Amino acid sequence: MADAVEVVIVASAFGMDAVRTDGHLKWAAASKRAGATGFEIRRELFADEADTAPQALRVLGKQIAELGLWSVYSTPASLYTANGELDADALRVSIEEAIALGARFVKLQLGGFGSAAKAAVIADHMRCADVRLVVENGQLAEGGSLAQFVGLFDALAREGHAGVLGMTFDIGNWAWRDVVPLDAAGPLAAHVEYIHCKTAVGEGARRFPAAPAVDDPQFTAVLDKLPRHVPRGIEFPFDVNRIEADAAHYVAWLAGA
C-alpha cells in the first residue's frame, strides 16, 4: 500500500459564511477531528481587517499549531499586476502575514504575468522568510492560463532562480479556462508543491466547485500525474447536513488515493 499523503482542508470547504461568522479556529478544530494534517486560512474570510494584524495572526497560528495542524496562508492578492509587473508590495505583505501566522505555505494568485519574472526580486524577498511561496492557477483569464504558468517557470529558470517558488495546482480551476487538467499536469508537474482537489459542475459562468467522484478516472489520472509526496487540499463544499462525517470521509479517501 502506498504511503498516506498529507491532506489539508481549505477553510471555505466548511462554507464561507460559516467561517466569517464563527472564525477560522472552530473549523481548524473540525479539520483536526476529520483527520486532516493541515488547514488553509483564507484571508478573504476574516470578518474584520483587524484579524490580519500580526499579533492576531500569531495567536491564531499558535492555536492551530496546538491542535496539531500546520497551516497554509491563502491571500487573493496577485504576484503580478495587470500590466505584468511584479507586485513587490503585495508579496511583502503576504509574506509578513504568513510568517506571523507561522504558515508552511503562502499562496497567491499569479495575476498578469507576461514574460519577465523579476526572479531576483522574488528571491530577495524570500531569502529570510521561513515560508514557501506558491502561486495558484485561478479561474480568470489573467492568471489562469496554461501558457502563463509554463512561461513563468521558464522565465524563472532563464533568470537563474528556478525553484524560487512553486505552484498550487488547482485541478478544478482549469475548467473555467477550458483546459483539460491532465494536459496541464504534464508540463507543470515538476513545479507542483500543493494540490487543490475539486472538480467543476455546470457551464460557463455558472460553474461551481464540487467533490470529485471516488471512481472518476480523469481525476485519478491527474493525481497520478502529479507528485504524490505533496499535500492535497480539499476545496469543495461539504454536505451541510453531515459536515464532519463528510470531511472525515474525503480526508481518508484523498490520503490514500
C-alpha positions in Angstrom: 0.0 0.0 0.0 1.3 3.5 -0.9 2.2 5.9 1.9 -0.6 8.2 3.0 -0.5 11.7 1.7 -0.9 14.8 3.9 -4.4 16.3 3.5 -5.3 19.9 4.1 -8.8 21.2 4.5 -9.4 24.6 3.0 -11.5 26.8 5.3 -14.0 27.6 2.5 -15.0 23.9 2.3 -17.0 24.5 5.5 -18.9 27.4 3.9 -17.7 31.0 3.5 -20.4 32.5 5.7 -19.7 29.9 8.4 -16.0 30.8 8.6 -16.8 34.6 8.6 -19.3 34.1 11.4 -17.5 31.5 13.6 -13.9 32.3 12.8 -11.2 30.0 11.4 -10.3 28.3 14.6 -13.6 26.4 15.0 -13.2 24.9 11.6 -9.5 24.2 12.1 -10.6 22.1 15.1 -13.2 20.3 12.9 -10.4 19.6 10.4 -8.3 18.0 13.0 -11.2 15.8 14.1 -11.7 14.8 10.5 -8.1 13.6 10.3 -6.5 16.4 8.3 -2.9 17.3 8.9 -3.1 20.9 7.7 -5.6 23.8 7.5 -5.8 26.5 4.9 -6.6 30.0 6.2 -8.3 32.2 3.7 -7.5 35.9 4.1 -10.8 37.0 2.4 -12.8 35.0 5.1 -11.6 37.1 8.0 -14.6 39.0 9.4 -12.5 42.1 10.3 -9.3 43.5 8.9 -8.0 43.6 12.4 -7.9 39.8 12.2 -4.9 40.2 9.8 -2.8 42.2 12.2 0.4 40.5 13.1 -0.5 39.8 16.8 -3.9 38.4 15.8 -2.3 36.1 13.2 0.3 35.0 15.7 -2.4 34.0 18.2 -4.4 32.1 15.6 -1.3 30.4 14.3 -0.3 29.3 17.8 -3.8 27.9 18.4 -3.8 26.0 15.1 -0.4 24.5 15.9 -1.6 23.5 19.4 -4.3 21.5 17.6 -1.5 19.6 15.9 -2.1 21.1 12.4 0.2 23.1 10.1 -1.2 25.9 8.0 -1.4 27.4 4.6 -2.0 31.1 4.3 -4.0 32.0 1.2 -4.5 35.5 0.0 -6.4 36.7 -3.0 -3.5 39.1 -3.8 -1.7 38.6 -7.1 2.0 38.2 -7.6 1.9 40.3 -10.8 -0.2 43.3 -11.7 -2.5 43.6 -14.7 0.3 45.2 -16.7 2.7 42.3 -16.0 4.8 44.0 -13.2 5.8 42.1 -10.1 3.7 43.5 -7.2 6.5 43.6 -4.6 4.3 45.3 -2.0 1.6 42.5 -2.3 4.4 39.9 -2.0 5.9 41.6 1.0 2.6 42.0 2.9 1.6 38.4 2.1 4.9 37.0 3.4 4.8 39.1 6.6 1.3 37.9 7.3 2.2 34.3 6.6 5.2 34.5 8.8 3.1 35.9 11.7 0.7 33.0 11.3 3.6 30.5 11.1 2.4 29.1 7.8 4.2 26.4 5.8 3.0 27.9 2.5 1.9 31.4 1.4 -0.4 31.1 -1.6 -1.0 34.0 -4.1 -2.7 34.2 -7.4 -0.4 34.6 -10.4 -2.1 37.6 -11.9 -1.0 39.3 -15.1 2.4 37.6 -15.6 3.7 38.4 -19.1 7.4 37.5 -19.7 9.7 39.0 -17.1 9.5 37.2 -13.8 11.8 39.6 -11.8 13.0 36.4 -10.2 15.9 38.1 -8.3 13.4 40.4 -6.5 11.3 37.4 -5.5 14.4 35.6 -4.3 15.4 38.7 -2.2 12.0 38.8 -0.5 12.1 35.0 0.2 15.7 34.9 1.4 15.0 35.2 5.1 11.3 34.0 5.0 10.6 30.7 6.7 7.6 30.0 4.4 7.3 28.6 0.9 5.7 30.8 -1.8 3.3 29.1 -4.2 1.2 30.6 -7.0 -2.2 29.1 -8.0 -3.9 28.8 -11.3 -7.1 30.8 -11.0 -10.5 30.9 -12.7 -9.9 34.1 -14.6 -8.1 34.5 -17.9 -5.5 36.6 -16.1 -3.5 34.2 -14.0 -5.4 31.1 -15.2 -3.8 30.1 -18.5 -1.5 27.1 -19.0 0.8 29.2 -21.2 1.3 31.8 -18.4 2.4 29.1 -16.0 4.7 27.4 -18.5 6.1 30.9 -19.3 6.6 31.7 -15.6 8.7 28.7 -14.8 10.7 29.1 -18.0 11.4 32.7 -17.1 12.4 31.8 -13.5 14.9 29.3 -14.9 16.2 31.8 -17.6 16.7 34.4 -14.9 18.8 32.0 -12.8 16.3 31.4 -10.0 14.5 28.2 -10.8 12.8 26.9 -7.7 12.4 30.2 -6.0 8.6 29.5 -5.9 6.3 26.6 -6.5 2.8 26.0 -7.8 -0.6 25.2 -6.3 -2.2 23.1 -9.0 -5.9 23.6 -8.7 -7.5 20.7 -10.6 -10.9 22.2 -10.8 -10.0 25.7 -11.8 -8.7 24.6 -15.2 -12.4 24.0 -16.2 -13.0 27.7 -16.0 -10.3 28.2 -18.6 -11.4 25.2 -20.8 -8.2 23.4 -20.1 -8.1 19.7 -19.6 -6.4 19.2 -16.2 -4.4 16.2 -17.4 -3.0 18.4 -20.3 -1.7 20.9 -17.7 -0.4 18.3 -15.3 2.3 17.1 -17.7 4.2 20.3 -18.3 3.7 21.6 -14.7 4.1 18.5 -12.5 7.7 19.3 -11.7 6.8 22.6 -10.1 3.7 21.4 -8.2 4.1 21.6 -4.4 0.4 21.7 -3.3 -2.7 20.4 -4.9 -6.2 21.8 -4.6 -8.6 19.0 -5.1 -12.0 19.7 -6.6 -13.9 19.3 -9.9 -16.3 21.7 -11.5 -20.0 21.3 -12.4 -22.1 23.5 -14.6 -21.2 25.5 -17.7 -19.7 28.9 -18.4 -20.1 31.5 -15.7 -22.5 29.1 -13.9 -19.7 26.7 -12.8 -19.3 25.6 -9.2 -16.7 23.6 -7.3 -17.8 20.1 -6.4 -16.4 16.9 -4.8 -14.7 14.5 -7.3 -16.4 11.1 -7.5 -14.2 8.4 -6.0 -14.4 6.5 -9.2 -13.7 9.5 -11.5 -10.9 8.2 -13.8 -9.9 11.6 -15.1 -9.4 13.0 -11.6 -7.5 9.9 -10.6 -5.3 10.2 -13.7 -4.4 13.8 -12.8 -3.4 12.8 -9.2 -1.3 10.0 -10.7 0.5 12.6 -12.9 1.2 15.0 -10.1 3.8 14.4 -7.4 2.5 12.0 -4.7 4.5 13.5 -1.9 2.9 16.9 -1.9 -0.1 17.9 0.3 -3.6 17.7 -1.2 -6.1 20.3 -0.2 -9.9 19.8 -0.1 -11.5 22.8 -1.6 -15.0 21.6 -2.4 -18.1 22.2 -0.2 -19.0 19.6 2.4 -22.6 18.3 2.8 -24.1 20.8 5.2 -26.2 18.0 6.7 -23.2 15.9 7.7 -20.2 18.3 7.6 -17.8 16.4 9.9 -18.7 13.0 8.6 -18.2 14.2 5.0 -14.9 15.9 5.9 -13.6 12.7 7.5 -14.7 10.6 4.5 -12.9 12.8 2.0 -9.7 13.2 4.1 -9.4 9.4 4.3 -10.0 9.0 0.6 -7.5 11.6 -0.5 -4.9 10.4 1.9 -4.9 7.1 0.2 -5.9 7.8 -3.3 
